[in-house]
Amino acid sequence: MRKCESDGVITTDQELIVSLLDSGCTRAEVGDRLNMSAAVIGRQISRIRGKVKLGTYDPPPLPIEAALTR
């Protein structure tokens, strides 16, 4: 069963992808950790970017950005 993305909220998998990418993992490493292909990771990143562009998802600040605001 596919997870619904129509409300603009990211899925659990997308949250994990964002978290792993923010921690410095490459797409290949993210795919290995989540047992997904690099192509699937790329598609999920595209979907996340689309939600950011539409303004329906506001990602958490990167660690360097968070450090600058302290």
Biopython code that builds the backbone (N, CA, C, O; Angstrom):
import numpy as np
from Bio.PDB.StructureBuilder import StructureBuilder

atoms = [
    (1, "MET", "N", (0.842, -1.171, 0.000)),
    (1, "MET", "CA", (0.000, 0.000, 0.000)),
    (1, "MET", "C", (0.897, 1.246, 0.000)),
    (1, "MET", "O", (1.818, 1.358, 0.809)),
    (2, "ARG", "N", (0.623, 2.150, -0.888)),
    (2, "ARG", "CA", (1.409, 3.385, -0.974)),
    (2, "ARG", "C", (0.971, 4.371, 0.084)),
    (2, "ARG", "O", (-0.204, 4.450, 0.444)),
    (3, "LYS", "N", (1.939, 5.116, 0.572)),
    (3, "LYS", "CA", (1.631, 6.145, 1.563)),
    (3, "LYS", "C", (1.138, 7.387, 0.839)),
    (3, "LYS", "O", (1.658, 7.748, -0.217)),
    (4, "CYS", "N", (0.151, 8.029, 1.400)),
    (4, "CYS", "CA", (-0.429, 9.219, 0.791)),
    (4, "CYS", "C", (0.494, 10.413, 0.983)),
    (4, "CYS", "O", (0.940, 10.699, 2.095)),
    (5, "GLU", "N", (0.774, 11.109, -0.123)),
    (5, "GLU", "CA", (1.616, 12.299, -0.062)),
    (5, "GLU", "C", (0.866, 13.542, -0.497)),
    (5, "GLU", "O", (1.459, 14.613, -0.615)),
    (6, "SER", "N", (-0.412, 13.416, -0.734)),
    (6, "SER", "CA", (-1.165, 14.531, -1.306)),
    (6, "SER", "C", (-1.320, 15.713, -0.357)),
    (6, "SER", "O", (-1.587, 16.832, -0.796)),
    (7, "ASP", "N", (-1.155, 15.472, 0.940)),
    (7, "ASP", "CA", (-1.329, 16.569, 1.891)),
    (7, "ASP", "C", (-0.069, 17.403, 2.063)),
    (7, "ASP", "O", (-0.079, 18.377, 2.816)),
    (8, "GLY", "N", (1.017, 17.043, 1.380)),
    (8, "GLY", "CA", (2.235, 17.827, 1.437)),
    (8, "GLY", "C", (3.172, 17.457, 2.574)),
    (8, "GLY", "O", (4.294, 17.957, 2.646)),
    (9, "VAL", "N", (2.721, 16.594, 3.451)),
    (9, "VAL", "CA", (3.561, 16.159, 4.556)),
    (9, "VAL", "C", (4.478, 15.058, 4.042)),
    (9, "VAL", "O", (4.055, 14.206, 3.261)),
    (10, "ILE", "N", (5.739, 15.075, 4.480)),
    (10, "ILE", "CA", (6.629, 14.029, 4.003)),
    (10, "ILE", "C", (6.334, 12.709, 4.708)),
    (10, "ILE", "O", (5.849, 12.685, 5.839)),
    (11, "THR", "N", (6.637, 11.616, 4.019)),
    (11, "THR", "CA", (6.407, 10.282, 4.563)),
    (11, "THR", "C", (7.515, 9.931, 5.550)),
    (11, "THR", "O", (8.519, 10.636, 5.655)),
    (12, "THR", "N", (7.319, 8.848, 6.257)),
    (12, "THR", "CA", (8.330, 8.372, 7.208)),
    (12, "THR", "C", (9.633, 8.069, 6.488)),
    (12, "THR", "O", (10.704, 8.425, 6.980)),
    (13, "ASP", "N", (9.561, 7.415, 5.327)),
    (13, "ASP", "CA", (10.769, 7.126, 4.547)),
    (13, "ASP", "C", (11.475, 8.414, 4.145)),
    (13, "ASP", "O", (12.700, 8.503, 4.218)),
    (14, "GLN", "N", (10.712, 9.399, 3.727)),
    (14, "GLN", "CA", (11.309, 10.671, 3.327)),
    (14, "GLN", "C", (11.971, 11.359, 4.521)),
    (14, "GLN", "O", (13.027, 11.974, 4.372)),
    (15, "GLU", "N", (11.363, 11.260, 5.695)),
    (15, "GLU", "CA", (11.972, 11.810, 6.908)),
    (15, "GLU", "C", (13.315, 11.151, 7.190)),
    (15, "GLU", "O", (14.288, 11.826, 7.527)),
    (16, "LEU", "N", (13.362, 9.830, 7.051)),
    (16, "LEU", "CA", (14.607, 9.105, 7.266)),
    (16, "LEU", "C", (15.668, 9.522, 6.248)),
    (16, "LEU", "O", (16.837, 9.691, 6.594)),
    (17, "ILE", "N", (15.255, 9.684, 5.001)),
    (17, "ILE", "CA", (16.181, 10.099, 3.943)),
    (17, "ILE", "C", (16.763, 11.463, 4.261)),
    (17, "ILE", "O", (17.975, 11.655, 4.163)),
    (18, "VAL", "N", (15.922, 12.411, 4.640)),
    (18, "VAL", "CA", (16.390, 13.757, 4.987)),
    (18, "VAL", "C", (17.365, 13.682, 6.153)),
    (18, "VAL", "O", (18.412, 14.329, 6.130)),
    (19, "SER", "N", (17.032, 12.905, 7.162)),
    (19, "SER", "CA", (17.881, 12.783, 8.341)),
    (19, "SER", "C", (19.248, 12.201, 7.988)),
    (19, "SER", "O", (20.275, 12.707, 8.440)),
    (20, "LEU", "N", (19.263, 11.155, 7.192)),
    (20, "LEU", "CA", (20.529, 10.525, 6.812)),
    (20, "LEU", "C", (21.367, 11.432, 5.916)),
    (20, "LEU", "O", (22.588, 11.501, 6.064)),
    (21, "LEU", "N", (20.716, 12.121, 4.994)),
    (21, "LEU", "CA", (21.454, 13.055, 4.138)),
    (21, "LEU", "C", (22.027, 14.199, 4.963)),
    (21, "LEU", "O", (23.163, 14.617, 4.736)),
    (22, "ASP", "N", (21.259, 14.704, 5.913)),
    (22, "ASP", "CA", (21.730, 15.778, 6.790)),
    (22, "ASP", "C", (22.922, 15.335, 7.639)),
    (22, "ASP", "O", (23.768, 16.150, 8.006)),
    (23, "SER", "N", (22.982, 14.044, 7.946)),
    (23, "SER", "CA", (24.092, 13.545, 8.758)),
    (23, "SER", "C", (25.355, 13.296, 7.930)),
    (23, "SER", "O", (26.397, 12.923, 8.470)),
    (24, "GLY", "N", (25.252, 13.506, 6.611)),
    (24, "GLY", "CA", (26.434, 13.392, 5.758)),
    (24, "GLY", "C", (26.497, 12.147, 4.896)),
    (24, "GLY", "O", (27.483, 11.946, 4.188)),
    (25, "CYS", "N", (25.481, 11.311, 4.935)),
    (25, "CYS", "CA", (25.479, 10.108, 4.102)),
    (25, "CYS", "C", (25.269, 10.464, 2.635)),
    (25, "CYS", "O", (24.586, 11.437, 2.315)),
    (26, "THR", "N", (25.855, 9.678, 1.755)),
    (26, "THR", "CA", (25.620, 9.837, 0.324)),
    (26, "THR", "C", (24.313, 9.145, -0.039)),
    (26, "THR", "O", (23.745, 8.410, 0.769)),
    (27, "ARG", "N", (23.843, 9.383, -1.252)),
    (27, "ARG", "CA", (22.610, 8.711, -1.695)),
    (27, "ARG", "C", (22.783, 7.205, -1.661)),
    (27, "ARG", "O", (21.870, 6.482, -1.262)),
    (28, "ALA", "N", (23.952, 6.726, -2.076)),
    (28, "ALA", "CA", (24.212, 5.282, -2.080)),
    (28, "ALA", "C", (24.185, 4.725, -0.660)),
    (28, "ALA", "O", (23.632, 3.652, -0.422)),
    (29, "GLU", "N", (24.779, 5.447, 0.278)),
    (29, "GLU", "CA", (24.777, 5.001, 1.676)),
    (29, "GLU", "C", (23.366, 4.997, 2.241)),
    (29, "GLU", "O", (22.991, 4.079, 2.971)),
    (30, "VAL", "N", (22.584, 6.013, 1.910)),
    (30, "VAL", "CA", (21.186, 6.064, 2.362)),
    (30, "VAL", "C", (20.432, 4.865, 1.803)),
    (30, "VAL", "O", (19.692, 4.196, 2.525)),
    (31, "GLY", "N", (20.622, 4.596, 0.513)),
    (31, "GLY", "CA", (19.969, 3.447, -0.109)),
    (31, "GLY", "C", (20.335, 2.141, 0.561)),
    (31, "GLY", "O", (19.476, 1.293, 0.799)),
    (32, "ASP", "N", (21.619, 1.980, 0.865)),
    (32, "ASP", "CA", (22.068, 0.757, 1.543)),
    (32, "ASP", "C", (21.426, 0.621, 2.918)),
    (32, "ASP", "O", (20.967, -0.459, 3.290)),
    (33, "ARG", "N", (21.394, 1.709, 3.665)),
    (33, "ARG", "CA", (20.836, 1.653, 5.024)),
    (33, "ARG", "C", (19.340, 1.377, 5.030)),
    (33, "ARG", "O", (18.827, 0.701, 5.921)),
    (34, "LEU", "N", (18.632, 1.917, 4.009)),
    (34, "LEU", "CA", (17.173, 1.752, 3.963)),
    (34, "LEU", "C", (16.737, 0.631, 3.033)),
    (34, "LEU", "O", (15.545, 0.436, 2.797)),
    (35, "ASN", "N", (17.714, -0.107, 2.505)),
    (35, "ASN", "CA", (17.441, -1.210, 1.586)),
    (35, "ASN", "C", (16.622, -0.739, 0.379)),
    (35, "ASN", "O", (15.644, -1.374, -0.016)),
    (36, "MET", "N", (17.050, 0.396, -0.194)),
    (36, "MET", "CA", (16.419, 0.974, -1.383)),
    (36, "MET", "C", (17.502, 1.250, -2.417)),
    (36, "MET", "O", (18.670, 1.421, -2.068)),
    (37, "SER", "N", (17.122, 1.293, -3.661)),
    (37, "SER", "CA", (18.090, 1.612, -4.706)),
    (37, "SER", "C", (18.379, 3.113, -4.718)),
    (37, "SER", "O", (17.600, 3.919, -4.210)),
    (38, "ALA", "N", (19.520, 3.463, -5.313)),
    (38, "ALA", "CA", (19.880, 4.879, -5.432)),
    (38, "ALA", "C", (18.837, 5.621, -6.269)),
    (38, "ALA", "O", (18.582, 6.802, -6.033)),
    (39, "ALA", "N", (18.239, 4.942, -7.237)),
    (39, "ALA", "CA", (17.202, 5.564, -8.071)),
    (39, "ALA", "C", (15.976, 5.933, -7.231)),
    (39, "ALA", "O", (15.402, 7.007, -7.406)),
    (40, "VAL", "N", (15.583, 5.054, -6.332)),
    (40, "VAL", "CA", (14.436, 5.332, -5.453)),
    (40, "VAL", "C", (14.768, 6.512, -4.546)),
    (40, "VAL", "O", (13.932, 7.391, -4.334)),
    (41, "ILE", "N", (15.975, 6.532, -4.016)),
    (41, "ILE", "CA", (16.388, 7.648, -3.157)),
    (41, "ILE", "C", (16.328, 8.950, -3.951)),
    (41, "ILE", "O", (15.850, 9.964, -3.443)),
    (42, "GLY", "N", (16.809, 8.928, -5.189)),
    (42, "GLY", "CA", (16.761, 10.121, -6.032)),
    (42, "GLY", "C", (15.339, 10.601, -6.274)),
    (42, "GLY", "O", (15.077, 11.803, -6.234)),
    (43, "ARG", "N", (14.417, 9.674, -6.524)),
    (43, "ARG", "CA", (13.011, 10.055, -6.732)),
    (43, "ARG", "C", (12.416, 10.652, -5.473)),
    (43, "ARG", "O", (11.664, 11.625, -5.538)),
    (44, "GLN", "N", (12.746, 10.075, -4.325)),
    (44, "GLN", "CA", (12.229, 10.600, -3.068)),
    (44, "GLN", "C", (12.773, 12.007, -2.798)),
    (44, "GLN", "O", (12.050, 12.875, -2.311)),
    (45, "ILE", "N", (14.049, 12.222, -3.117)),
    (45, "ILE", "CA", (14.635, 13.551, -2.950)),
    (45, "ILE", "C", (13.920, 14.553, -3.851)),
    (45, "ILE", "O", (13.658, 15.681, -3.436)),
    (46, "SER", "N", (13.607, 14.152, -5.068)),
    (46, "SER", "CA", (12.861, 15.033, -5.981)),
    (46, "SER", "C", (11.498, 15.385, -5.416)),
    (46, "SER", "O", (11.059, 16.531, -5.513)),
    (47, "ARG", "N", (10.831, 14.410, -4.830)),
    (47, "ARG", "CA", (9.514, 14.659, -4.233)),
    (47, "ARG", "C", (9.629, 15.609, -3.040)),
    (47, "ARG", "O", (8.795, 16.496, -2.859)),
    (48, "ILE", "N", (10.669, 15.412, -2.233)),
    (48, "ILE", "CA", (10.877, 16.292, -1.080)),
    (48, "ILE", "C", (11.141, 17.714, -1.555)),
    (48, "ILE", "O", (10.573, 18.666, -1.019)),
    (49, "ARG", "N", (12.011, 17.862, -2.570)),
    (49, "ARG", "CA", (12.300, 19.194, -3.121)),
    (49, "ARG", "C", (11.037, 19.865, -3.628)),
    (49, "ARG", "O", (10.846, 21.064, -3.428)),
    (50, "GLY", "N", (10.177, 19.103, -4.280)),
    (50, "GLY", "CA", (8.918, 19.650, -4.775)),
    (50, "GLY", "C", (8.059, 20.197, -3.649)),
    (50, "GLY", "O", (7.440, 21.252, -3.788)),
    (51, "LYS", "N", (8.023, 19.478, -2.534)),
    (51, "LYS", "CA", (7.239, 19.932, -1.386)),
    (51, "LYS", "C", (7.843, 21.185, -0.765)),
    (51, "LYS", "O", (7.123, 22.066, -0.294)),
    (52, "VAL", "N", (9.182, 21.258, -0.768)),
    (52, "VAL", "CA", (9.844, 22.456, -0.250)),
    (52, "VAL", "C", (9.521, 23.652, -1.137)),
    (52, "VAL", "O", (9.214, 24.735, -0.639)),
    (53, "LYS", "N", (9.592, 23.453, -2.467)),
    (53, "LYS", "CA", (9.307, 24.539, -3.412)),
    (53, "LYS", "C", (7.867, 25.022, -3.298)),
    (53, "LYS", "O", (7.596, 26.216, -3.426)),
    (54, "LEU", "N", (6.950, 24.098, -3.058)),
    (54, "LEU", "CA", (5.543, 24.471, -2.903)),
    (54, "LEU", "C", (5.265, 25.122, -1.554)),
    (54, "LEU", "O", (4.221, 25.745, -1.359)),
    (55, "GLY", "N", (6.196, 24.973, -0.637)),
    (55, "GLY", "CA", (6.001, 25.535, 0.695)),
    (55, "GLY", "C", (5.199, 24.650, 1.624)),
    (55, "GLY", "O", (4.759, 25.101, 2.682)),
    (56, "THR", "N", (4.998, 23.385, 1.243)),
    (56, "THR", "CA", (4.228, 22.484, 2.095)),
    (56, "THR", "C", (5.106, 21.725, 3.071)),
    (56, "THR", "O", (4.599, 21.051, 3.967)),
    (57, "TYR", "N", (6.429, 21.829, 2.907)),
    (57, "TYR", "CA", (7.359, 21.185, 3.831)),
    (57, "TYR", "C", (8.509, 22.139, 4.098)),
    (57, "TYR", "O", (9.143, 22.643, 3.171)),
    (58, "ASP", "N", (8.768, 22.379, 5.367)),
    (58, "ASP", "CA", (9.870, 23.237, 5.780)),
    (58, "ASP", "C", (10.876, 22.355, 6.514)),
    (58, "ASP", "O", (10.663, 22.005, 7.675)),
    (59, "PRO", "N", (11.976, 21.993, 5.839)),
    (59, "PRO", "CA", (12.923, 21.070, 6.470)),
    (59, "PRO", "C", (13.603, 21.698, 7.680)),
    (59, "PRO", "O", (13.722, 22.919, 7.779)),
    (60, "PRO", "N", (14.046, 20.842, 8.601)),
    (60, "PRO", "CA", (14.766, 21.367, 9.766)),
    (60, "PRO", "C", (16.089, 21.974, 9.311)),
    (60, "PRO", "O", (16.613, 21.595, 8.263)),
    (61, "PRO", "N", (16.632, 22.903, 10.077)),
    (61, "PRO", "CA", (17.899, 23.504, 9.683)),
    (61, "PRO", "C", (19.024, 22.475, 9.720)),
    (61, "PRO", "O", (19.011, 21.537, 10.517)),
    (62, "LEU", "N", (19.995, 22.677, 8.835)),
    (62, "LEU", "CA", (21.177, 21.813, 8.856)),
    (62, "LEU", "C", (21.940, 22.087, 10.152)),
    (62, "LEU", "O", (21.794, 23.155, 10.748)),
    (63, "PRO", "N", (22.747, 21.130, 10.584)),
    (63, "PRO", "CA", (23.486, 21.336, 11.843)),
    (63, "PRO", "C", (24.294, 22.636, 11.849)),
    (63, "PRO", "O", (24.339, 23.318, 12.873)),
    (64, "ILE", "N", (24.922, 22.990, 10.749)),
    (64, "ILE", "CA", (25.706, 24.219, 10.696)),
    (64, "ILE", "C", (24.800, 25.443, 10.827)),
    (64, "ILE", "O", (25.185, 26.437, 11.443)),
    (65, "GLU", "N", (23.597, 25.374, 10.251)),
    (65, "GLU", "CA", (22.652, 26.474, 10.358)),
    (65, "GLU", "C", (22.158, 26.619, 11.800)),
    (65, "GLU", "O", (22.008, 27.731, 12.307)),
    (66, "ALA", "N", (21.910, 25.487, 12.445)),
    (66, "ALA", "CA", (21.453, 25.514, 13.839)),
    (66, "ALA", "C", (22.539, 26.094, 14.749)),
    (66, "ALA", "O", (22.234, 26.833, 15.686)),
    (67, "ALA", "N", (23.793, 25.764, 14.478)),
    (67, "ALA", "CA", (24.904, 26.270, 15.293)),
    (67, "ALA", "C", (25.052, 27.774, 15.148)),
    (67, "ALA", "O", (25.442, 28.448, 16.102)),
    (68, "LEU", "N", (24.751, 28.308, 13.982)),
    (68, "LEU", "CA", (24.889, 29.734, 13.742)),
    (68, "LEU", "C", (23.822, 30.556, 14.460)),
    (68, "LEU", "O", (24.029, 31.743, 14.709)),
    (69, "THR", "N", (22.705, 29.959, 14.791)),
    (69, "THR", "CA", (21.616, 30.684, 15.432)),
    (69, "THR", "C", (21.712, 30.663, 16.955)),
    (69, "THR", "O", (20.892, 31.282, 17.634)),
    (70, "ARG", "N", (22.674, 29.979, 17.481)),
    (70, "ARG", "CA", (22.826, 29.901, 18.951)),
    (70, "ARG", "C", (23.484, 31.113, 19.506)),
    (70, "ARG", "O", (23.686, 31.207, 20.716)),
]
sb = StructureBuilder()
sb.init_structure("model")
sb.init_model(0)
sb.init_chain("A")
sb.init_seg("    ")
for serial, (resi, resn, name, xyz) in enumerate(atoms, 1):
    if name == "N":
        sb.init_residue(resn, " ", resi, " ")
    sb.init_atom(name, np.array(xyz, "f"), 0.0, 1.0, " ", f" {name:<3s}", serial, name[0])
structure = sb.get_structure()
